[in-house]
Amino acid sequence: MTKINNPIIPGMAPDPSIIRVDDVYYIATSTFHWNPGIQIFKSTDLANWELTAFALNKGEVNLRGTNTPAGIWAPHLSYDSSTNRYWLAYSHMLNMAGREFNSDSYAMWAEDIHGPWSEPIYLTSIGFDPALFHDEDGKHYVSILEWETREGYQAPGHIVIAEFDLNEGKIAGQWHRVTQGFTSRGCAEAPQIYKYRDMYYLLLAAGGTGYAHGVELGRAENIFGPYEPHPSGEPIITSSPRHLFSLGNPDAGHFEMYNPGSIMQKAGHGSLVQTQTGEWYIAHLMSRPVEGTLLNPLGRETSIQKMHWTVDGWLEMKDGSNVAKMEVEGLTGVELEGDRLSHDVFDDFNQEHYDIHFLTPYRDQQAAWVNTVERPGYLRIHGGNSFFSQINPAMLATRATSLHYEVQTKVEFHPDHYSETAGMGLYYDSNNWLYVHLTHSESEGTVLSVLQAKLGERIELVHNYIPVPEDTAELKLIYHSGIASILYRFGDNGDWQAFAENIDALYLSDEGVNGEPGEIGGFTGLFNFIGSVDAHQHDSYADFEYYRVKNY
């Protein structure tokens, strides 16, 4: 029997929604303030997943000015076999200030998973985490969290369901409040409806985005309830199985629920799929903190567990427990082909289109500022705003997928002002990053320097400063469990020289970007990037010869 190793999608790939169409599986995950929006991964064996498309890639949403961790949340994939259409529901979180959580939710459809997708169809602004359910009788339903803002009412709110007319693009009838959760962990969200043996099953995320996260289940004879909770009274999937009473807490880190006996933490927010072999699996998010800490630089990743139905019609893990595992049984009769898919990245920019893994925060990727055409064989990035900006930073980035790796590039850059820079680094959001770059010195010409952003503070490493001959440098950053070291070399294939060593970059993590102990500042993840800044005349550009990420 084959074994599947978790996470199946490492790095920032949270809130997975999984479907199967024939013998091909697809997972959609959140992208928050990153463009293109909504990652779609593809697999035929549930173990190896390839990034194959983005759903929001034509400027459908404006993410400029998005605060961490707002943006595009919790996409939900579904397939309507009566019309052979893929459907994708998602929320655009616009504001989180005052815990108002202003979010507009939409749905789109396509006849091919790679698109083109329809224009977004407005669903509601009642809350977030919408999901579509296509019933056997031809009716369609939306389930979502109704966000509660009133003082004295249980937060975060009710799970609500309404019939939705996909042809008319509007709610049919009214919203029905069906539950505030099936366990005492609270923070019920991300409702998804399934049907099994004429019963409706409601799958929820619970316990918050931290260490108490889990997956809850209830069932009903009618889609609008009443829903009966799973008889265990506990989540059916979690990393921390001990009992927790946390009703009324809209979200929390719950660091006290850390499980020291597990590599996997924060297991929750699941999505169910039946295989072509008649088996059942659940894709869910997880995190892996750096050893000895409660900090998770890679953010929330995607894992999978094998499930089965009990004789009395309840879903549970195949081994009868509710504790998510790092290794699970694979599909019966489906052999894994060759080595596991590598998550290394390499692009020498010799093609018309650069690598699909590149994302950009806040702004769209457009040829006017990034392309491989102006200088064939190179990626040209025209300088944009400072990386503190949430408007127009000029950056291409890839998800960090390991706690031990190195990233490398070669850049040619001809600055004529200190406000022009180009290079590479680590990035969490506009307030938190590390940047080694070429820039201009009035006395020494082009020089190599290091800049850091930590909780919004600008930190210049003034002692790391060296002239760059011929305006060209190869740069390497080695990342090891939150510690970063930067190397450089000039000329062709010379020896690497240390530039800045043992920089503490562990704060570039979900829990490290907040500054308040016991809280989660974000739930996105660490990225590696190349980019350029021009706060002078907006007329400079940098040429990158290659980009490489090697994981260990």
N, C-alpha and C positions, 0 to 999 in steps of 0.2 A: 504493500500500500504506500502511495506517495505521501509525503509530508509537506505542508505549507508552513513557511516560516514568516512570522510577523515582525515588523509591519510589512504588509504587502505593497504599500505605497509610502516610502519614507519621506520625511520632510513635511512641509506645510501642505497637508491634504486632509483637512477636517470635514466633519459633517457629511460622510460619504453616503450617497444614494445609489443603490445598485439595482440593475435590471438585467434580465436575460432576454435576448431576441434570437430565437432558434438556438444555436450552440455558441453564441458570442455574448460575452458579458461586458457591461459598461458601468463605470462609476463616475459620478459627477461630484465635485468637491468645491468648497467655498474658496473665494479669492480676495475678499475684503477690499483693500484699497489698491489692488494690483490689476493691471490691464495686460492682455485681454482677460475678460472675466469668465469665470466658471470653467475649471479644468475638467476635461472628459478623458477618462482612461479606458483602455480596451484590453480584454484578456480572453483566452480560450480555455484556460486551465485553473483560474482563480488564484494562481500563485504568482504569475508574471504579468505585470500591468505596464502598458505603454501609453504615454501621453499621446493622444491622437487628435484632439481638437479642443477649441474653446468655443463656447456658445455666444458670448458677448464680445465680438471682435470687429464690429462695424460702428463703434461709437454710440451704441444704444443707450449707454448711461454716462453721465458726467461725474467722475470721481474726484475732480479737483477740489481741494480743501477738505477732503475726508479725514476726520480724526481717527486715530487708532482706538478700537478696532472696528470701526463702522465700515460701510461699503456693501459689498455683495455677500449675503449670508445664505447658508443652508439651501443650496439648490436641490430640487427633488425631481428625479427622472421617473417617468412612467411611459408605458407603451399601450396605446389603444389599438387592440388587434382588429376591432371592427372597421377602422379607417386606415390601419397600418401607419399610424402617425406616432412619432416620438413627441412627448410633452415634457416641458421643463418649467417648473415653478421656482421662483426665487424671491428673496426680499432685498430691497435696496435700503439699507439703514442709513438715514440721512442725518439724524441727530440723536445723541445719547445724553446730552446735557440735561441736568435736572431730573434724570431718569424718566424723561418723557418718552424716549425711544420712538421718534417719528420714523416710520418705515412704510414704504410703498411696496406692495407685492404684485408680481406679474406672472404671466404664463406665456410660453411660446411653443410653437410646434414646428416640426420638420419631418420630411419624408425620408431623410437620411440623417444619421447621427452627426455627420460632418457638416450638415447644413445644405442649403441656406435655411436659416430659421426665420419664422414669421416675425413681424413686428410684435413687440411686447403687448400683451393684452392685460389691462389693469384688472386686478382682482379685488384688492382691499387695502386699507391702511389701519385695520383694526389691531394689528400686532405684527408678528414675524414668524418665520419658518413655515410657509405654506406647503401643502402637498396635495396632489390631485389623485383621486381614486375613480377608476372607470368600472362601474358595476356591470354585472352580466345583463341587466335589463336595459342597458343603453343610457342610463343616467350617470351623471358625473358629479363628484363632490369635492369640495375644498375643506381641508382641515387646517387649523392654524392656532397659534397661541393668541388669545385676546389679552393684550398687555394691560395690567392694572396699575393705575396711577393714584387712586384715591387713598387718603390716610385712613387707617383702620380696617382696610380690606386685605385679604390674604394675597400676597404677591407670590409669583409674578402675574397670576391671573388664571383664567379658565381656558381649557381647551375647547374650541368651538368648531362646529361642522355646519356647512350649508350646501345645499344643492347649487350647482353652477351650470349655467347654460353656455357651453363652449361656442355654440354658433352665434349667439347674441352677445357673448362676452360680458355677462352680468350675473349677479347672484339671483337665483330663483327661490323665492320664499324668504326665509329668515335664518339668522344664525341660531344654532342650538348649543347651549352650554352643556357639555357632557361630563366633564371631570376637572378636578384640579390636581390630579395625580393619583397613582395607584399604590404608593407607599408613603412612608413618613419622611422621605428625603426631601420632598418639596421641589420647587423650581422645575415643574413639569413644562416641557416645551417640545418642539419638533414632532408634532403628531403625524403618524402615518397609518393609513387604514389598509388592512388586508382581509381577504375572505378565505376561510378554510372550512369545508364541510358545512356550508350554509350558515356559519357564524361569522360575525364581523370582529376582527381583532384590531385593537388600537395600540400601536407601539409608540412609546414616548421616551424622550431623553429626560433625565432627572438628576437632581443633586447638584446642579451648577456645573460650571465649566472646569472646576478644579478636581481635587483628589477624591471627592465623593461622587463623581459622575457615575451614571449607570443607565441601563435600559429597562423600562417598565412595560408591563403588558396587562391589558384588560380585554374583556370580550362581551359581546351583546348579540341578541337575536335581531335587533333593529339597529340600523346604522346610527340613529340618533340616541341610542341607549335605551334603558340604563346599562352602563358598563360594569361588569363584575371584575374586581381586581384579581390578579394572579393569586392563588391560594397561599403561596409562600409568604406574602406580605413584604417581600424584598425584591430588588431588581433581579431580572433574569440574567443580566450581564453586568459585571462591575469588576474593578480591580481591588476594591476594598469591601469585603462582604460583611463586616460587622455592622450591627444595627446603628442607624443614625436617625434622630428626630430633628428635622430642620424645616418644618413647615413655616411658611411665611417669609423665609429668606429668599429674596428674588435671585440671588446668585452669590457664591462665596468660594474662596479658594479651598477651604476646609483642609488645611495642611495637616490637621490632626488625623485625617483619614488616610494618610500615606501608608502604604503597605510595604514594610521592609523586606518581605519575603518574595517580592515580585519585581522583575525588570519592568514590566508593563504597569503603567499608572494611568489614571483618568479614563479608563475604558467606559465608553458610553456613546450616546447618539448613534443608534444602529439603524440598519435598513436590511430588510429580509428579501431573500431570493430562493426560488426553487430551481434546481438544476435539471438539465435534460435527463439525468440519471435518476430523478425522483427524490434527490436528497435536498436538505435545507441548510442554508448558511446565512449568517448575519454579518454584514460589513459594519464596522464601527470605528470610532476614533479612539486614539490612545496617545500617551506621551511617554518619553524616556528621559527622566532627569539625569543630569550629569552626576556621576557617582559621588556620594557624600554631600549632595546638595538637594534642594527641592526646586531647582531651576531647570527649565526645559527650553533650551535654545532652538531645538528643531520644531517647536510648536506641537500641534496636534496632528498625528499621522493616521493612516488608515490601516486597520487590521481586519481579520476575519475569523469567525468561529463556526464550527460545525454544530448544527442543532438537530433536534428531533421532536416529534409530537408524542406526548404521553397518551395512554389509552383513554384518559378522560378529557383529551382535547386541549391540553396546555402545551406551550412551547417551552423547551429548556435546552441547555447545552447537552451535547451528545454524552458527556461523562456524568451527567446528572447534577453537576455543581453549577454555580453561577459566577465562578472566578475565571476571567478571560486568560487565555494561555498564549504563550509565545510560539508554540508549535501545535498545529492541528492536523487532523486527517484530511487528505486530499480527496478529490472526486474518485469514486469507485470506477475502475476500468479506464481512467484517463491518466496516461503517463506524462510526467513532466519531461519536456524535451531539452536536453543539454543543460548547460549551466544556467543559473538564475540570471535574469535580465540585469545588466549592469545599470547603475544610476550615475556613472561617470558622464561627464559632458565634454565634448570637444567640437570646436568649429574653427576651421581655417579660413572661413569667409570667402570661399571660392565659388559659392553658389549664389544664385540671384536672391534667394531668401535665406536668412540666417536661421539658426536652430529654433525649433518650436518651443523649447524650454524657457526662452528668454521672456521675462515679464518686465513691466515698467510701472512704478508707483504713480498713481494719481492721474497721469495723462495717457492718451492713446499713442501707440507706436505709428508714426507716420514717416514716409520717406523724406519729407522735408528736413527732418532733424536726425534720422538714423537710416542708413542704407549701405548696401554693398555695391552700388552702381557707380557712384562718383569716382571711386578709385578701385577698380576691380582687384580682387584678392585681399581687400581690406574692409573692415567695418568702419565707416565714418560716422562719428557722433558729433554733431554741432552743439556747442556749449549752451547749456540752459541755466536755469536758476540755481542758486545754492541748494545743496542737498537738505538744508533745513526747510526748503520750500515744499508746500503741498499743492503747488500750481503746475509748474513746468520744469521739474528736474529732468536732465538728459541722462538717462541711465537704462542699461539693460542688465537684468539680474536673473539668477537661477536659484531655486530652492536649495538650501543646505540639506543634504540627505544622510549625513553621517556625523558623528561627534569627533571623527578623526579624518582629516582630508587636507589637501592642498589645492589652491587655485592659482593659476598662472596666466600671464598675458604679456604681450609685447606692444608698446605704444610709441608712436611718433607724434610729437606735439610741438608747436612753435608759438609759445605764448609771448605777448609783448606787454603784459600788465599782470600784477600780482592777483587780480581778480579773475584771471583765466587759469584753469587747472584741468588736468586729465589724468586718470589713473584707475585704480581698482580698490576694492575693499569689502567690508562686511556691512550689512544694512538690515536693520529691523524696521524702523520707520523714520520719519523726518526729524525726530528728536534724538535718535539713537543709531550711531553708525561709526565706522572706522574707515579712514580714507588715506591711502598712500598715493601721492600724485606728483606730476611734473607741474611746475609753475614758474613765474618770472621773478627774477631778482634784478634790481637796477644795477647792482655791483658785480654780479656773477653770471648773469644770463639765465638760462634754464637750469632749475635746481629741482632736486627731489626732496619732498617734505611729507609730513604726516599730520593729519587733522582728525580730531575725534569729536563726536557729539555724545553727550551722556546726560540723559534726562533734560534735554534742551540746552545744556550748557556747551559752549564752544571751547574746546581744549586743543591748543596748538602745542605739539611736541617740538619745542623750539631747538632742542639739542640734536634732533635728527634732521640733518640738512646737508646736502652734498651737491656739487655741480654735476650736470648731466651733459656729457659730450655728444655732439651731433643731434641733440634734442630727441634722443631715442633711448629707451630703457626697457629691459625685460624685468618684470616684477613677479614675485611669488609670495603668497601668504600661506603659512602653515597654521592650521587650526587644530588644537588638541584639547578637547574637553573644556572649552571656554578660554583657553590661553592662545593668543595669536602672536606669531613671529613673522617679520617681514624681511625678505631678501631681495637683492637686485643684482643685475649684471649688465655691463655695457659691452658693445661689440658683439661678435658672433661666437656663441658657445663658450664664453669664458666661464671662470669659476663664479659660483654664487657667493655674494658677500652679505653678511648680516647687516641690517639697517636699523631695525627696532625689534627687540626681543622681549618675549614674555609679557606682552600687553594683556591686561585683564579685560577680556571681552565677554565674560560670563553674564554681564548685565544685559547683553543682547539676547534676551529670552523673555518668554511670556510673563514671568514673575518679576523680572529685573528692570522693566521699563516703567515701573510705576513709582518707585521710591517710597511707598508705604508698606511696612512689613505686614505680612499676612494677607496681602491682596494680589490680585492678578491685574497687571497693567494692560495686557493685550492677550489675544489668542490667535496670533498669526504665525510667525516663525522667522528664523534667520535666513537671510539671502546673501549670496556672493554677487558682486557686481563689477561692471566696468562702466565708466561714465565720464562726462566732461561738464565743467561749469564755466560760464562766461557772464560775469556780472559787470563787464566793462562796456563793450560795444555790441555784443551778440554777433560777432563776426569771426570767431575762432572755431576751430574744429580739431578733433583728434582722430588719428587713424590707428586702428587696432589690427595687428597682423593675425592673431589667433586668440582663442580663449579655451582654457582647459581646467576641468575640475577632476581630480583623482581622489577617490574615496579609499579609505583603509579599514 
